[in-house]
Amino acid sequence: MPKTYADLLSDIKGQIRTVTLDEVKRRLDAKESYVLVDVREKDEVRAGFIPGAISIPRGFLEMQVEQKVPDKNANVILYCAGGTRSAFAAKALQDLGYANVESANPGFVRWKDIGYPVETPAQMTPAQVDRYARHIMLPEVGEKGQEKLLKSRVLLLGAGGLGSPAALYLAAAGVGTLGIIDGDTVDASNLQRQVLHGTDRIGMAKVASAKKTIENINPDVKVIPFEERLTRDNVDRVFDQGWDVIVDGLDNFATRYLVNDASVWKKIPVVHGSIFRFDGQVTTFWADKGPCYRCLYPEPPPAHLAPSCSEAGVLGVLPGIVGVIQATEAVKIVLGIGEPLVGRLLTYDSLKMKFGVLKLRRDPTCPVCGDHPTIKEYVDYDEFCSGNAGG
């Protein structure tokens, strides 16, 4: 005779292992090594979930589980609302080769009624869930990570070649607050590479143009414009606003040294980028984690060895690549994932289409971040660079 649903469920339960909620709670308290998988639908999860659980709706389990739980020898506990869907899910994982799978019985409804700990996900609007859906799908990001991004604060130094692509992608990613400092106005010669701006913005302040573009891309983003040049007189006012990351798209050495000293003293990570003709480079300076800018360049190079873009030219698409890498670094730092470029310099040769990585080491004699620093307050950076502004 054909099997009924009850027969099928009974057979499944006879082929899988179950675990009580009390035992799940014990393992949670003991911080034992296991992967807790919530197979309920997304709208159910938004009402609460067991702390530490990853969400894979039952309908997507076979499709997504190998990506989110790659180790098939891991101890996996599945749960749903009452214990039925998780039972079928456990059998599916067994068929996929997972060796240590259990189904919690009963499920989350009983867990919550008992008064066991429940975590509530980020409360995003339906529009935000739709906008950031591709982020939310990533287990390394998810709704928690997107909430971090929405609460994060990133300061962009410059709204030019590097600041433009970085701003566009940070805004699209949902970085909640973007500060932008730039005292320049849009010029026709900028439009070959500074994609934040357009022909109708010529003569407009770059920060005003940037704000207009960013708010059109993502209304979730608050833009804080600083229509001024960064100096030792205003650096504390600008930097002391709770920034999680600074993205450095500056093009002169005096300001780079100023940014370095301030960020070291304030412990703010700086994603540094620079471009020259057909080449670019990116690194991340982070106090107490790796070298600082002065470790690499104790003194600025002579002006004839470091001409500005206006003097030497730059391939228009080059800043897009370097700026997007800087944005990627900033997002990783906010989310606390991956390996930032601390102690590594990523180089890019656009003509050869070749990337390289150089190791960077902290200099124990560095006057700012070394073992016995000698520079402890802002100096006259223009005088220090002796007119050797790069570009």
Residue pairs with C-beta under 8 A, 6 or more apart in sequence:
3 11
9 84
9 87
9 88
12 87
12 88
12 90
12 91
13 87
15 91
15 94
16 87
16 90
16 91
16 94
16 101
16 102
16 103
17 90
17 101
17 102
17 103
18 83
18 87
18 102
18 103
18 104
18 105
19 77
19 102
19 103
19 104
19 105
20 104
20 105
21 104
21 106
21 110
21 111
21 114
21 116
24 36
24 50
24 77
24 79
24 104
24 111
25 116
27 34
27 77
28 36
28 50
28 51
28 52
28 117
32 75
33 75
34 74
34 75
34 76
34 77
35 54
35 69
35 74
35 75
35 76
35 77
36 50
36 52
36 53
36 54
36 77
36 79
37 53
37 54
37 55
37 56
37 65
37 68
37 69
37 76
37 77
37 78
37 79
37 89
38 45
38 49
38 50
38 53
38 54
38 55
38 56
38 78
38 79
38 80
38 108
39 56
39 57
39 58
39 61
39 78
39 79
39 80
39 85
39 86
39 89
40 55
40 57
40 58
40 80
40 81
40 85
40 108
41 57
41 58
42 55
42 57
44 81
44 108
45 55
45 121
46 121
46 123
47 120
48 108
48 112
48 118
48 119
48 120
48 121
49 55
49 108
49 118
49 119
49 121
50 79
50 108
50 111
50 116
50 117
50 118
50 119
51 117
51 118
51 119
52 119
53 79
54 68
54 69
54 139
54 142
55 142
56 64
56 65
56 68
58 80
58 85
58 88
58 89
61 89
61 92
61 93
62 92
62 96
65 93
65 96
65 98
66 96
67 139
68 139
69 76
69 98
72 96
72 97
72 98
72 99
73 99
73 100
74 98
74 100
75 100
75 102
76 93
76 98
76 100
76 101
76 102
77 102
77 103
77 104
78 86
78 89
78 90
78 93
78 101
78 102
78 103
78 104
79 86
79 103
79 104
79 107
79 108
79 111
80 86
80 89
80 107
80 108
81 107
81 108
81 109
82 106
82 107
82 109
82 110
83 103
83 104
83 105
83 106
83 107
86 103
86 104
86 105
86 107
87 103
87 105
89 103
90 101
90 102
90 103
93 101
94 101
104 111
111 118
112 118
121 143
121 144
122 143
122 144
122 146
122 147
122 150
124 132
124 143
124 146
124 147
124 150
128 146
128 150
128 174
128 220
129 136
131 174
131 218
131 220
132 146
132 174
135 141
135 142
135 145
135 146
135 149
135 173
135 174
136 142
136 143
136 146
138 145
140 335
140 337
141 335
141 337
145 335
145 337
146 174
148 334
148 335
148 336
149 173
149 174
149 175
149 176
149 331
149 334
149 335
150 174
150 175
150 176
150 220
151 176
152 175
152 176
152 177
152 244
152 245
152 334
153 175
153 176
153 177
153 179
153 241
153 242
153 243
153 244
154 170
154 175
154 177
154 178
154 179
154 243
154 244
154 245
154 246
154 247
154 330
154 334
155 178
155 179
155 180
155 181
155 238
155 239
155 241
155 243
155 245
155 246
155 247
156 163
156 166
156 167
156 170
156 178
156 179
156 180
156 181
156 247
156 249
157 163
157 181
157 230
157 246
157 247
157 248
157 249
157 250
157 255
157 259
158 181
158 182
158 248
158 249
158 250
158 251
159 167
159 180
159 182
159 184
159 194
159 196
159 197
159 206
159 207
159 209
159 210
160 182
160 184
160 190
160 194
160 206
160 249
160 251
160 319
161 193
161 194
161 249
161 275
161 309
161 314
161 318
161 319
161 323
162 247
162 249
162 273
162 274
162 275
162 319
162 322
162 323
162 326
163 180
163 182
163 196
163 210
163 247
163 249
163 323
164 193
164 194
164 195
164 196
164 197
164 210
164 319
164 323
165 195
165 319
165 320
165 323
165 324
165 327
166 247
166 249
166 273
166 323
166 324
166 326
166 327
166 330
167 178
167 180
167 196
167 210
167 213
167 214
168 195
168 196
168 213
168 214
168 217
169 323
169 324
169 327
169 328
170 178
170 247
170 327
170 330
170 331
171 178
171 214
171 217
171 218
171 221
172 217
172 218
173 327
173 331
174 218
174 220
174 221
175 221
175 330
175 331
175 334
176 220
176 221
176 222
177 221
177 222
177 223
177 224
178 214
178 221
178 222
178 223
178 224
179 223
179 224
179 225
179 226
179 238
179 241
179 243
180 206
180 207
180 210
180 211
180 223
180 224
180 225
180 226
181 207
181 225
181 226
181 228
181 229
181 230
181 238
182 205
182 206
182 207
182 210
182 226
182 227
183 227
183 228
183 229
184 205
184 206
185 203
185 204
185 205
185 206
186 194
186 197
186 201
186 202
186 203
186 204
186 205
186 206
186 209
187 202
188 199
188 202
189 310
190 197
191 197
191 198
191 199
192 316
193 314
193 316
193 317
193 318
193 319
193 320
194 206
194 319
195 320
196 206
196 209
196 210
196 213
196 214
197 204
197 206
197 209
197 210
197 213
198 209
201 209
201 212
205 225
205 227
207 225
207 226
207 227
208 225
208 227
210 223
210 225
211 223
211 225
214 221
214 223
215 221
215 223
224 241
226 234
226 238
228 234
229 255
230 238
230 250
230 255
230 258
230 259
231 258
232 258
232 378
232 379
232 380
232 381
235 258
235 259
235 262
235 378
236 262
239 246
239 262
239 263
239 266
239 268
240 266
243 268
244 268
244 269
244 333
244 334
245 268
245 269
245 270
245 271
245 329
245 330
245 333
245 334
246 259
246 263
246 268
246 269
246 270
246 271
247 270
247 271
247 273
247 326
247 327
247 330
248 256
248 259
248 270
248 271
248 272
248 273
248 326
249 273
249 323
249 326
250 256
250 259
251 274
251 308
251 309
251 390
251 391
252 308
252 385
252 389
252 390
252 391
253 297
253 300
253 301
253 306
253 385
253 388
253 389
253 390
254 300
254 381
254 382
254 384
254 385
254 389
255 381
256 272
256 293
257 293
257 294
257 300
257 381
257 384
257 385
258 378
258 381
259 270
259 293
260 270
260 285
260 292
260 293
260 294
260 368
261 294
261 368
261 375
261 378
261 379
262 268
262 378
263 269
263 270
263 285
263 287
263 292
264 285
264 287
264 292
264 368
264 369
265 287
267 287
267 288
268 287
269 284
269 285
269 286
269 287
269 289
269 333
269 340
270 284
270 285
270 286
270 293
271 282
271 283
271 284
271 326
271 329
271 330
271 333
271 340
271 341
272 282
272 283
272 284
272 285
272 293
272 326
273 280
273 281
273 282
273 322
273 323
273 325
273 326
274 280
274 281
274 322
275 309
275 314
275 318
275 319
275 322
276 306
276 309
276 312
276 314
277 312
277 313
277 314
277 315
278 315
278 318
278 349
278 350
278 351
279 318
279 347
279 348
279 349
279 350
280 318
280 319
280 321
280 322
280 347
280 348
280 350
281 322
281 345
281 346
281 347
281 348
282 322
282 325
282 326
282 329
282 341
282 345
282 346
282 348
283 341
283 342
283 344
283 345
283 346
283 360
284 290
284 329
284 333
284 340
284 341
284 342
285 291
285 292
285 293
285 342
286 340
286 342
287 369
289 342
289 343
290 342
290 343
290 360
290 362
291 343
291 360
291 361
291 362
291 363
291 366
291 369
292 362
292 366
292 368
292 369
294 363
294 366
294 367
294 368
294 369
295 360
295 361
295 362
295 363
295 366
295 369
296 345
296 360
298 363
298 366
298 367
300 306
300 384
300 385
300 386
300 388
300 390
301 388
301 390
302 388
303 387
303 388
303 389
303 390
306 388
306 390
306 391
307 390
307 391
308 389
308 390
308 391
309 391
310 391
311 391
312 391
315 350
317 350
318 348
318 350
321 348
321 350
322 348
325 346
329 340
329 341
332 338
332 339
332 340
333 340
343 359
343 360
343 361
343 362
344 357
344 358
344 359
344 360
345 357
345 358
345 359
345 360
346 355
346 356
346 357
347 355
347 356
347 357
347 358
348 354
348 355
348 356
349 355
349 356
362 369
362 370
363 369
363 370
364 370
364 371
365 371
365 372
366 373
367 373
367 374
367 375
368 375
